[in-house]
Amino acid sequence: MIEVKGLKKEFEGLQVLNGIDYTINQGEKIVVIGPSGSGKSTFLRCLNLLEEPTGGEVWFDGINITDPKNDINKMRQKMGMVFQHFNLFPHMTVLDNITFAPVKLKLQTKTEAEANAMRLLKRIGLEEKANEYPNRLSGGQKQRIAIVRALAMNPEVMLFDEPTSALDPEMVGEVLDLIRELAKEGMTMVIVTHEMGFAREVGTKVLFIDEGVIKEENTPKEFFEHPQNKRLQEFLSKVL
Amino acid sequence: MGWIESLTAEFEKTFIRDDRYKVFVTGFKNTILITIVALLVGLLGGTLIAMFRYGFTQMKKKKAITLPAKLLYAVFWVIDKVLALYVAVMRGVPLVVQLLIMAFVVMAGFPNKLVVCCIAMGLNSAAYVSEVVRGGINAVDAGQMEAGRSLGLSAAVTILYIILPQAFKSALPALCNEGIAVLKETSVVGYIAVVDLTRASDLVRSRTMSPLMPLLFIAVVYFACVMLLSWGVSILERRLKQGDRG
């Protein structure tokens, strides 16, 4: 589904990604971990070209999205993204946050989009917040609505960029529960996270990125119980 | 003669005799007209300039590989530089000088000097507004652009519907300042013989030879207009804050 070939990213002389090759298949839940500054978020953001790679290619559904001839906006419609800081639109109500993109892009009529949004809000138990503004919600509620906003586009894959890192500890659970549910329903996802327990539970594959390359890739059980790479062993001994 | 009598006499001389109040009425109308038109031109033009210049910063030079894309980039680059120069000139040359250039060089022979004033002041205001709006845009969290783009929205749609409404909100106090500045700066249009409030007071003063009443009067009128404007903006600000503490 997503094929990454020799992905490189350089920020003004700083080589963040040093050639990453990886293939993500439909239904997989790829969890990416690594020390801060390792390039794991940059890797994720290169998948939908929020960061422009300086080398290599990203293929999505058989289309080379790094080729400027292809319309990235069309591709992004099928790739939902959830950010660390939620990035809800503060000047719109919750309902408008969710319906704005599908309606504006003429994927759904306003009535359809609203019905869909209410269904999604009901699912996360926040339907009574439909007409509230984001700043009146808790962090956990904001992030769940941000997830719903991405889901409203009916994406084929969801990218999570440290979805719980900016949350108060007591709100982490509700967000992880929602992601867990989506995983069970078969959604393809790539998750950058520091929640090791969650990584182990939800991931079908876990990647360890360090110094801009994938240092280790394995099933969660092997990854956490028998780490091969020295840097990974050190990293795990610090965080577990 | 007591002070009440002298004041009444001054009033009669300044406003009543020869229907002089009509000069003030004309002046007031023109001041308001020029302010409103100049502000509308300024807001519209300034916002367009700011949007274009911000949009250009979002354009990626390296992505322009094909010839049409390269050409488009080059054209946009030139426009961006022209706009930067425009803003610099408009801010760097005194408004009176710009007004005179507009009236006697660029639009020389154009019969309606009121229109000349509106254009000159509108173009000048656009430069200031563009910088104010640009500041507002820069104050919007970069994550907003990313969120919009990640949903598949184009840069233009994201700027228009996501970034600009938030930018305006934070730019509102500065925009209010700009409105006040334009209102007061209309007082220079007398230089090209347009009768605004200030010019009206000059005309009356030169007849009555007594400066206090006409000058004090227009000072009060300007002040009242500015108060009214800032009051209106503060109401708008309060309404925009509702339900949204961000």
Interface residues (C-beta under 8 A of the other chain):
Chain A: N48 L50 E52 P68 K69 N73 K74 M75 R76 Q77 M79 G80 M81 F83 H85 N87 L88 F89 P90 H91 F100 A101 K104 L105 E132 Y133 P134 N135 R136 A146 R149 A150 M153
Chain B: K60 K62 K63 A64 I65 T66 A69 D141 G143 Q144 E146 A147 G148 R149 S150 L151 G152 L153 S154 V157 Y161 I162 P165 Q166 K169 G243 D244 R245 G246
